[in-house]
């Protein structure tokens, strides 16, 4: 069973307490993100005016594009000279914000620590492009990597992962490859703070207004942008928590205990295990939503756990 000590307030470091308080204070003073178009929020994020501090761009990126269901899909590739694996990365941002170039230091780290060619997908965003646009693009990118990894990178040892909406899209992509193409090509899935139930889990519904990165309204608006007004939100291709999860690869599920999407990870990790898949659950005391975007000892421990998970497969 889950160790209740992970949820003990005494387990939260002073560093994380201060960091969380600073985040809430900063976001409380920013304009309402839902009072302006999504395009404006994306511009603000690019300028470092969103909830997360900006990350420097990698100096070794190779940009490319592949054919997608609605036109070219940009890919951002960071690869060492002789990779021993390839990692399909899917960024977060509530299916509404976020870009493939917002987390280059993570991708550089994965490339170096795990000797991986890392490919990040610039999928189409809602509300301009609602479901199924983002899953369609991620599915196309995954199929491309399955076909091309050996010739481009010299390896067919494949991994997939993402954060927040990116973890959701990673799970959906695994299911699509299994169900639509009879493929289970990935050795492991790194799923960080995902949203797997777009009907909204209790931890999302009960969170309230506190803006510790996200609040209940934010997740509700993200789900509306992604689904539109009439979508069945328990459809497994929308909410993978409701899918048949058999035959999926080992997964590392990571989440902070102060993440409003906590239940999504707890529920999904349990269903993953009940489907006879290997699952590792990493609970991080006091961590906010995608806390690894902030420098801290907790972030370093969580990133090292991800490195170890991939290195062990």
Long-range contacts (C-beta under 8 A, 24 or more apart in sequence): 2-266, 2-281, 2-283, 3-283, 6-257, 6-283, 6-285, 7-257, 7-283, 7-285, 8-285, 11-285, 11-286, 12-257, 12-258, 12-285, 12-286, 13-285, 13-286, 13-296, 13-297, 13-298, 15-296, 15-297, 15-298, 16-285, 16-286, 16-287, 16-291, 16-296, 16-298, 17-286, 19-288, 19-291, 19-294, 19-296, 20-212, 20-258, 20-286, 20-288, 23-51, 23-211, 23-212, 23-213, 23-288, 23-294, 24-210, 24-211, 24-212, 26-51, 27-51, 27-211, 27-212, 27-213, 28-211, 33-218, 34-217, 34-221, 38-96, 38-97, 38-125, 38-126, 38-127, 38-128, 38-225, 41-96, 41-97, 42-97, 42-99, 45-97, 45-98, 45-102, 46-99, 50-97, 51-213, 51-214, 52-102, 52-213, 52-290, 52-293, 52-294, 53-293, 53-294, 54-102, 55-102, 55-103, 55-104, 55-105, 55-106, 55-293, 56-104, 56-105, 57-101, 57-104, 58-104, 58-105, 58-107, 58-108, 60-108, 61-101, 61-104, 66-140, 66-141, 66-144, 67-140, 68-136, 68-137, 68-140, 68-141, 69-136, 69-137, 69-140, 70-124, 70-129, 70-133, 70-136, 70-137, 73-121, 73-122, 73-123, 73-137, 73-140, 73-141, 74-100, 74-122, 75-100, 75-119, 75-120, 75-121, 75-122, 75-141, 76-100, 76-101, 76-107, 76-119, 76-120, 76-122, 77-117, 77-118, 77-119, 77-120, 78-104, 78-107, 78-108, 78-111, 78-117, 78-118, 78-120, 79-111, 79-116, 79-117, 79-118, 79-153, 80-111, 80-112, 80-115, 80-116, 80-117, 82-115, 82-154, 83-111, 83-115, 83-116, 83-117, 83-153, 83-154, 83-155, 84-115, 84-116, 84-155, 84-157, 85-114, 85-115, 85-116, 85-117, 85-155, 85-157, 85-158, 85-159, 85-187, 85-310, 86-116, 86-117, 86-118, 86-119, 86-145, 86-149, 86-153, 86-155, 86-157, 86-158, 86-159, 87-114, 87-116, 87-117, 87-118, 87-119, 87-158, 87-159, 87-160, 87-161, 87-190, 87-310, 88-119, 88-121, 88-141, 88-142, 88-145, 88-158, 88-159, 88-160, 88-161, 88-170, 88-173, 88-186, 89-118, 89-119, 89-120, 89-121, 89-161, 89-162, 89-166, 90-120, 90-121, 90-123, 90-138, 90-160, 90-161, 90-162, 90-165, 90-166, 90-167, 90-169, 90-170, 90-173, 91-120, 91-121, 91-162, 91-163, 91-165, 91-166, 92-162, 92-163, 92-164, 92-165, 92-166, 92-167, 92-193, 92-290, 93-125, 93-164, 93-165, 93-166, 94-164, 94-165, 94-214, 94-218, 94-219, 94-221, 94-222, 94-225, 94-226, 95-125, 95-126, 95-134, 95-165, 95-168, 95-169, 95-222, 95-225, 95-226, 96-125, 96-126, 96-127, 96-221, 96-222, 96-225, 96-226, 97-125, 98-125, 98-165, 98-166, 103-163, 103-293, 106-292, 106-303, 109-303, 109-307, 110-306, 110-307, 110-310, 113-307, 113-311, 114-307, 114-310, 114-311, 116-159, 116-310, 117-149, 117-152, 117-153, 117-155, 119-145, 123-169, 126-225, 126-226, 127-225, 130-225, 130-226, 130-227, 130-228, 131-226, 131-227, 131-228, 131-231, 131-238, 132-237, 134-165, 134-169, 134-226, 135-169, 135-172, 135-173, 135-176, 135-237, 138-169, 138-170, 138-172, 138-173, 139-173, 139-176, 139-177, 139-180, 142-173, 142-176, 142-177, 143-177, 143-181, 143-183, 146-177, 146-183, 146-185, 156-185, 157-187, 158-185, 158-186, 158-187, 159-186, 159-187, 159-188, 159-189, 159-190, 159-310, 159-313, 160-186, 160-188, 160-189, 160-190, 161-189, 161-190, 161-191, 161-192, 161-306, 162-190, 162-191, 162-192, 162-194, 163-192, 163-193, 163-194, 163-290, 163-292, 164-192, 164-193, 164-194, 164-195, 164-261, 164-289, 164-290, 165-194, 165-195, 165-222, 165-226, 166-192, 166-194, 167-191, 167-192, 167-193, 167-194, 167-195, 167-196, 168-194, 168-195, 168-196, 168-240, 170-194, 171-196, 171-240, 171-243, 171-268, 172-237, 172-240, 174-248, 174-249, 175-236, 175-237, 175-240, 175-243, 175-245, 175-248, 176-237, 178-247, 178-248, 184-247, 184-248, 184-249, 186-249, 187-249, 187-250, 187-313, 188-249, 188-250, 188-251, 188-252, 188-309, 188-310, 188-313, 189-248, 189-249, 189-250, 189-251, 189-252, 190-251, 190-252, 190-254, 190-306, 190-309, 190-310, 191-251, 191-252, 191-253, 191-254, 191-265, 191-268, 192-254, 192-255, 192-290, 192-292, 192-306, 193-254, 193-255, 193-256, 193-259, 193-261, 193-265, 193-289, 193-290, 194-253, 194-261, 194-264, 194-265, 194-268, 195-219, 195-222, 195-223, 195-261, 195-264, 196-239, 196-240, 196-241, 196-264, 196-265, 196-267, 196-268, 197-239, 197-241, 197-242, 197-264, 197-267, 198-223, 198-226, 198-227, 198-233, 198-238, 198-239, 199-233, 199-234, 199-239, 201-261, 201-263, 201-264, 201-267, 202-263, 203-260, 203-261, 203-262, 203-263, 203-264, 204-260, 204-261, 204-263, 204-264, 207-260, 212-258, 212-260, 212-288, 212-289, 213-288, 213-289, 213-290, 214-260, 214-261, 214-289, 215-260, 216-260, 219-260, 219-261, 240-268, 241-267, 241-268, 241-271, 244-275, 245-271, 245-272, 245-274, 245-275, 245-277, 246-275, 246-276, 246-277, 247-275, 247-277, 248-272, 248-275, 248-277, 249-277, 249-278, 250-277, 250-278, 250-279, 250-280, 250-313, 251-277, 251-278, 251-279, 251-280, 252-279, 252-280, 252-282, 252-305, 252-306, 252-309, 253-279, 253-280, 253-281, 253-282, 254-282, 254-284, 254-302, 254-305, 254-306, 255-282, 255-283, 255-284, 255-287, 256-283, 256-284, 256-285, 256-286, 256-287, 256-288, 256-289, 256-291, 256-298, 257-283, 257-284, 257-285, 257-286, 257-287, 258-286, 258-287, 258-288, 259-287, 259-288, 259-289, 259-290, 259-291, 260-289, 261-289, 280-309
